[in-house]
Amino acid sequence: MRAALFAANAPVALAIARHLRARFGAAWQEKAALLSIDDPEWAELIGITTIRQPTYEIGYKAVEFVHERIDGAAGDVRVAMLPGELIARASTAS
């Protein structure tokens, strides 16, 4: 049975991939599926499946919320749902 691992960010994904490669060799992706948040350029090189975040839009929305607070908007919790993109690669292939 293949293990499924989730990395909360790119540095953690890289550490996991390095550990798996050290333990299982080049065929580590046959032993474990790896999914990571963020999509660094190197993820494509080693075949890690990622969820690409809309970083520009996240920053834009954060600045928009700050400006609203400066302009006197109520301090209620704000939520912004922004779509990510799944980039499927070898680390989750069956």
ABEGO torsion letter per residue (X at the ends): XBBBBBBABAAAAAAAAAAAAAAAEAAAAAABBBBBBEBBAAAAAAGBBBBBBBAAAAAAAAAAAAAAAAAGBBABBBBBBBBBBBBBBAAABX
